Amino acid sequence: MRPVAVLGIGQTKIDEQWDKSLREIGGEAIFAALADAGIDKADALFVGNMLSPLISGQNQLGTFFSDWAGMWHKEAVKVEAACASGAAAFRAALMAVAAGEVDVAIALGVEKMTDKAGHDITAALATAADADYEVEQGVSFVGLNALVMRRYMYEFGWKHADFAPFSINAHANALHNPFARLRDRITLEQFEKSSMVATPINLLDASPVGDGAAAVILVPAEKLSARPGKPRVLVAGSASATDSIAVHSRRDPLFLSAAYQSARRAYQMAGIGPQELDLFELHDAFSIMSALSLEACGFAERGQGVRLGLENEIQISGRIPICTRGGLKARGHPVGATGMYQIVEVIQQLRGECGATQVTGARLGMAQNIGGSGATILTHILKLD
Amino acid sequence: MRPVAVLGIGQTKIDEQWDKSLREIGGEAIFAALADAGIDKADALFVGNMLSPLISGQNQLGTFFSDWAGMWHKEAVKVEAACASGAAAFRAALMAVAAGEVDVAIALGVEKMTDKAGHDITAALATAADADYEVEQGVSFVGLNALVMRRYMYEFGWKHADFAPFSINAHANALHNPFARLRDRITLEQFEKSSMVATPINLLDASPVGDGAAAVILVPAEKLSARPGKPRVLVAGSASATDSIAVHSRRDPLFLSAAYQSARRAYQMAGIGPQELDLFELHDAFSIMSALSLEACGFAERGQGVRLGLENEIQISGRIPICTRGGLKARGHPVGATGMYQIVEVIQQLRGECGATQVTGARLGMAQNIGGSGATILTHILKLD
């Protein structure tokens, strides 16, 4: 594989964007990334999206967006891996550039979710689970995560309030991110009194959906010299791993083995271990997933991920800052776009563009994107050159 | 890019497979390809599918099938480009192997369509078109192709019966393909009297949908020596190109510029021209598309593709045999799987496994897969080593 570097990034605010079409939202991120890169066109477009066939009646999003971006005759394709679609599109773009087939590739993650009613969104999100063996039983996606959280609390003896620091930290960081959906500070008391969604998951354990898009432009490292004000960021590690699609099929539903495997391979590719990372954008779709991700990626022992929150180790100044721009919990979770937001945020940190939530001297950052209840997990490590 | 070779192929019969689930149909092709390759597992799985979220309520097909194939912890992802999803998955697998990231990759195309009623399938297929500017006007996918065909007949002076040889040839070849859906010979009289679908497209201009799956296993060429009875087939050319997603946005709706561009790049990569090809598996979703593909790929002048059929040049013994296993018209068109069927069939020809429809001494074959009404077009050239 030839080394690959980041030429530009772009993102939209995550919100209920009822005044903008799917096309406009994705376009906004593409054009922002092109402007940041200082170019007007790319050779190929890889789009991550999960729900547009179900929510917008639109398939073939690769060509849909290459058309809108005026990239006629260029290569374009959509990649889908449920909520890991964003990082999967990034990896597809990376492979095309690494193989030497493409010189300038755009990876776009995009999702427009809020045009439908809540129950329609819930049904659409359930397509990430096993239709035959999970959804058929009537379980929703949040329901599956609630079963995992309840079991975790029982096995390791944690109480619900112990998960609060994950959500409090995410909201505190999102205050300083203009692209975040929820920009309000929350307290432990609010966390404990929040409305129940699927016990023990309440509203402040869960990330909000939203409409949004984020994009990254990749080029061969050899063709990119450092530009004034834009430090050179390289893709140091990339890996994708899977587990059973149904939670009940796993030997241990409390261990994210696909997170472990993809992180292990990404560390190996980057030639580093977890202790060398300056920040970690993890997939906190639900607070339980923060704990499980930290454990699987080597930051905590089994059943002890919660402790990192309680001991203030996940804050900007902590041992391993997470969700530095708000995470899924407060930045928002436009499902197929989330993986690209995470990667864009890591790049912002490495470039030193994060203001009040800047991790001082960040040189190595990791993003991990989860599809389904731990079924498809992609891990990317980026580094400042 | 490192050179890539074919290790194994597999396919299922295309039919109304009401007794088999999506999982079983895709699994059947994967296991057939693994058996043909003489291995029991691969490093990665790339799945092409268009409709499973809409028809089966199932997303995340990469992991869905890697799970079923026992490939836990391996990489898996779904790729979607409407009816070009199959070839897009093949190209994603190719990039991963060519980049040196993966050593044994399975590309799978799979579609289960017939569990829904006809009007639901028509609505699902319309997601390939532009939801805002085409489908919103009430046009169906066959309607779009009918507009193109009518214009072609008007511009170039052909009558409906002139398209008959495409369908007659496809049905004649499918007679000898045990995996084909329609294995009956048709006559010119039947073609002319067939029921109208969307004028001028009648039932015998249109390909039948179906349930089916096809798979190819790719490995680095350097790791594959020729095996007894299985000649070594290499991927000689691969390219993807796009056009506007809406037909009305094209400067010339009668020229498949994405077919022209992707074929041009594939020829260049393979170092050949169209005259050197021994066969061409083209995307005859409707008879008009056969004519347009032949023209865009350099086999006929503009408006003269129809002539190749009338002059018997598309038959097995002709100048450029097409649809040698029945094409979309008679083998059947399980949309996201079709591109993989085409590639499997080219490989069968190069291996000399096609019996009564074997192209004598075939050494170079091309497969072209079209998504939307000419919006996303992938071209692959395979060669006997």
Interface residues (C-beta under 8 A of the other chain):
Chain A: M1 S21 R23 A44 M50 L51 P53 L54 S56 G57 Q58 N59 Q60 L61 G62 T63 F64 S66 D67 M71 W72 H73 K74 E75 A76 V77 K78 V79 E80 A81 A82 A88 R91 A92 M95 A96 A98 A99 G100 E101 A124 A126 T127 A128 D130 A131 D132 V135 A239 S240 A241 T242 D243 S244 I245 A246 S249 S257 A258 Q261 G371 G372 A375 T376
Chain B: M1 S21 R23 A44 M50 L51 P53 L54 S56 G57 Q58 N59 Q60 L61 G62 T63 F64 S66 D67 M71 W72 H73 K74 E75 A76 V77 K78 V79 E80 A81 A82 A88 R91 A92 M95 A96 A98 A99 G100 E101 A124 A126 T127 A128 D130 A131 D132 V135 A239 S240 A241 T242 D243 S244 I245 A246 S249 S257 A258 Q261 G371 G372 A375 T376
